Amino acid sequence: MINASGFDVAVIGGGVIGTSIAYHAAKRGMSVGLFESGPLAGGASGASMGLRSIWVWSHLLPLESGLRNDQRFIDFVHETGEDIELDTTGRIIVANSEDDLGYMHDFVDRLQKRGIEIRLLDQAEIRDVEPNLSPRVIGAAWSPIGGNAMPIKLTYGLARAAKRLGASIFTHTPVTGVHVAGGRATGIQAGGRDYSAQWVVNAAGAWCASIGQMAGVEIPVVPRKGQIMLLNAPAGLVRHGIASLHKPGPQQTGGTNIRPTPHGQILCGGTSEYAGFDVTARSENIHDIARRCVDLVPALSNLSVLRSWAGVRPRTPDGEFIIGGSDRLDNFLVATGHDFVGVTHSLVTGELITELMLDGTTTTPIDGFRLNRFNGSVQSHG
Ligand SMILES: Cc1cc2nc3c(=O)[nH]c(=O)nc-3n(C[C@H](O)[C@H](O)[C@H](O)COP(=O)(O)OP(=O)(O)OC[C@H]3O[C@@H](n4cnc5c(N)ncnc54)[C@H](O)[C@@H]3O)c2cc1C
């Protein structure tokens, strides 16, 4: 399938989504050029906490697909030998209010009826599973499904694996134009050179709208800022990824999250802010994250802060992904809108985009992710 003057597919963006597309497309024999304006994982993917969760999968993606995510990560590590600090020790969700607790009971009940291993914990069990959770946590549920992965290692691992399969990875090579002729995208301009491509995939995260403009395609994605911090921690203080539960909906935020790293540290997050492309970590937000996390795990209050940072997540008006072509150019595909669950859904997104290119259809239904759902009806974010 090698195209002498370019690539079968030009992928724009070197975050977890773009590198996953490059990997999956190369794995199925396509010639791939991936173009990233800065270093790999320089956007949201490098700022991410790396929690992999079934609790907050896209509400349009069938549950079964969310559940297969664990296996996808395990398979990736087995197939490529890449170390992505994969942790499959499961997840805890906690309820902070009576309202959240009611929702959690319904949520657990619904999942159990579908045969999913998840259960509510009583107070003694909470202490057993996560001894340092605050006695003020009014309810918690536990599932062995999910865990963590280190997002920077995941991005680099995907890019390395794609490269071994023949993909060309161009970093520090900004895409400055998308060529269009006869109702199709015919290639891109990047780093001052032109490349032809049968498919152009826009995986530029929070920057997708500007790439869309180059192709005359409106993409209603804005940056949603997230801040997190890293603490120095004694081993075992926190054993699992812990997340506060939130009802789904357009206003949904990433909530409060805590996770241990394999290096004796703990990540605490986060925030959800509309602040343009500003990625400064601000003391008032870091203070707020610390307060929320200490509410969940009081022992965190004595730890030293090693570092804090911020990134911008790609957010659509309805909070759902955009995966697929546009009405204007059906070979100009868009893969974005992953907001606070992009690491979790990175591998499935690469699979789906590759299926669209090679099979013309997907094994998982993605009708709800069409870009044209926004035609003439873009609501405000927030
Ligand atoms: C603080 C924080 C915590 C998070 N925690 C979690 C979590 O625990 N679990 C989870 O699943 N998700 C989490 N996320 C969300 C997740 O990180 C994102 O959804 C995901 O990284 C999006 O990946 P992406 O590849 O679409 O975007 P990005 O990683 O932003 O990649 C897009 C890339 O496109 C590049 N680009 C832009 N313009 C151009 C151009 N003109 N030419 C070439 N390249 C260009 C950018 O430089 C960038 O590298 C978190 C995000 C943040 C910010």
The ligand as an SDF file (V2000), in Angstrom:
LIG
                    3D

 53 58  0  0  0  0  0  0  0  0999 V2000
   -4.3740   17.3150   33.9310 C   0  0  0  0  0  0  0  0  0  0  0  0
   -4.9480   16.2210   33.0620 C   0  0  0  0  0  0  0  0  0  0  0  0
   -5.2550   14.9820   33.6340 C   0  0  0  0  0  0  0  0  0  0  0  0
   -5.7920   13.9680   32.8380 C   0  0  0  0  0  0  0  0  0  0  0  0
   -6.0200   12.7540   33.4060 N   0  0  0  0  0  0  0  0  0  0  0  0
   -6.5070   11.7320   32.6480 C   0  0  0  0  0  0  0  0  0  0  0  0
   -6.6790   10.4400   33.1960 C   0  0  0  0  0  0  0  0  0  0  0  0
   -6.4090   10.2150   34.3780 O   0  0  0  0  0  0  0  0  0  0  0  0
   -7.1700    9.4450   32.3830 N   0  0  0  0  0  0  0  0  0  0  0  0
   -7.4900    9.6740   31.0810 C   0  0  0  0  0  0  0  0  0  0  0  0
   -7.9440    8.7420   30.4050 O   0  0  0  0  0  0  0  0  0  0  0  0
   -7.3010   10.8960   30.5130 N   0  0  0  0  0  0  0  0  0  0  0  0
   -6.8260   11.9310   31.2650 C   0  0  0  0  0  0  0  0  0  0  0  0
   -6.6470   13.1670   30.7330 N   0  0  0  0  0  0  0  0  0  0  0  0
   -7.1100   13.4080   29.3690 C   0  0  0  0  0  0  0  0  0  0  0  0
   -6.1140   12.9460   28.3310 C   0  0  0  0  0  0  0  0  0  0  0  0
   -4.8210   13.3220   28.7170 O   0  0  0  0  0  0  0  0  0  0  0  0
   -6.5010   13.5630   26.9900 C   0  0  0  0  0  0  0  0  0  0  0  0
   -7.8500   13.2660   26.6620 O   0  0  0  0  0  0  0  0  0  0  0  0
   -5.6160   13.0000   25.8900 C   0  0  0  0  0  0  0  0  0  0  0  0
   -4.2620   13.1750   26.2380 O   0  0  0  0  0  0  0  0  0  0  0  0
   -5.8980   13.6760   24.5580 C   0  0  0  0  0  0  0  0  0  0  0  0
   -4.9580   13.1900   23.6690 O   0  0  0  0  0  0  0  0  0  0  0  0
   -4.8020   13.8070   22.2320 P   0  0  0  0  0  0  0  0  0  0  0  0
   -3.7710   13.0000   21.5400 O   0  0  0  0  0  0  0  0  0  0  0  0
   -6.1430   13.9710   21.6080 O   0  0  0  0  0  0  0  0  0  0  0  0
   -4.3100   15.3140   22.5020 O   0  0  0  0  0  0  0  0  0  0  0  0
   -2.8120   15.8620   22.8340 P   0  0  0  0  0  0  0  0  0  0  0  0
   -2.0820   14.9620   23.7440 O   0  0  0  0  0  0  0  0  0  0  0  0
   -2.9980   17.2810   23.2670 O   0  0  0  0  0  0  0  0  0  0  0  0
   -2.1180   15.7870   21.4340 O   0  0  0  0  0  0  0  0  0  0  0  0
   -2.4060   16.6720   20.3860 C   0  0  0  0  0  0  0  0  0  0  0  0
   -1.0810   17.0440   19.7380 C   0  0  0  0  0  0  0  0  0  0  0  0
   -1.3290   17.7750   18.5320 O   0  0  0  0  0  0  0  0  0  0  0  0
   -0.2200   18.6220   18.3590 C   0  0  0  0  0  0  0  0  0  0  0  0
   -0.5130   19.6630   17.3860 N   0  0  0  0  0  0  0  0  0  0  0  0
   -1.2870   20.7790   17.5580 C   0  0  0  0  0  0  0  0  0  0  0  0
   -1.2800   21.5110   16.4410 N   0  0  0  0  0  0  0  0  0  0  0  0
   -0.4890   20.8640   15.5450 C   0  0  0  0  0  0  0  0  0  0  0  0
   -0.0770   21.1370   14.2170 C   0  0  0  0  0  0  0  0  0  0  0  0
   -0.4620   22.2530   13.5720 N   0  0  0  0  0  0  0  0  0  0  0  0
    0.7530   20.2670   13.5890 N   0  0  0  0  0  0  0  0  0  0  0  0
    1.1550   19.1360   14.2310 C   0  0  0  0  0  0  0  0  0  0  0  0
    0.8100   18.8380   15.5000 N   0  0  0  0  0  0  0  0  0  0  0  0
   -0.0110   19.6920   16.1360 C   0  0  0  0  0  0  0  0  0  0  0  0
    0.0410   19.1580   19.7490 C   0  0  0  0  0  0  0  0  0  0  0  0
    1.3520   19.6490   19.8710 O   0  0  0  0  0  0  0  0  0  0  0  0
   -0.2140   17.9290   20.6150 C   0  0  0  0  0  0  0  0  0  0  0  0
    0.9750   17.2540   20.9430 O   0  0  0  0  0  0  0  0  0  0  0  0
   -6.0690   14.2030   31.4680 C   0  0  0  0  0  0  0  0  0  0  0  0
   -5.7400   15.4360   30.9010 C   0  0  0  0  0  0  0  0  0  0  0  0
   -5.1720   16.4350   31.6920 C   0  0  0  0  0  0  0  0  0  0  0  0
   -4.7970   17.7520   31.0460 C   0  0  0  0  0  0  0  0  0  0  0  0
  1  2  1  0
  2  3  1  0
  2 52  2  0
  3  4  2  0
  4  5  1  0
  4 50  1  0
  5  6  2  0
  6  7  1  0
  6 13  1  0
  7  8  2  0
  7  9  1  0
  9 10  1  0
 10 11  2  0
 10 12  1  0
 12 13  2  0
 13 14  1  0
 14 15  1  0
 14 50  1  0
 15 16  1  0
 16 17  1  0
 16 18  1  0
 18 19  1  0
 18 20  1  0
 20 21  1  0
 20 22  1  0
 22 23  1  0
 23 24  1  0
 24 25  2  0
 24 26  1  0
 24 27  1  0
 27 28  1  0
 28 29  2  0
 28 30  1  0
 28 31  1  0
 31 32  1  0
 32 33  1  0
 33 34  1  0
 33 48  1  0
 34 35  1  0
 35 36  1  0
 35 46  1  0
 36 37  1  0
 36 45  1  0
 37 38  2  0
 38 39  1  0
 39 40  1  0
 39 45  2  0
 40 41  1  0
 40 42  2  0
 42 43  1  0
 43 44  2  0
 44 45  1  0
 46 47  1  0
 46 48  1  0
 48 49  1  0
 50 51  2  0
 51 52  1  0
 52 53  1  0
M  END
$$$$
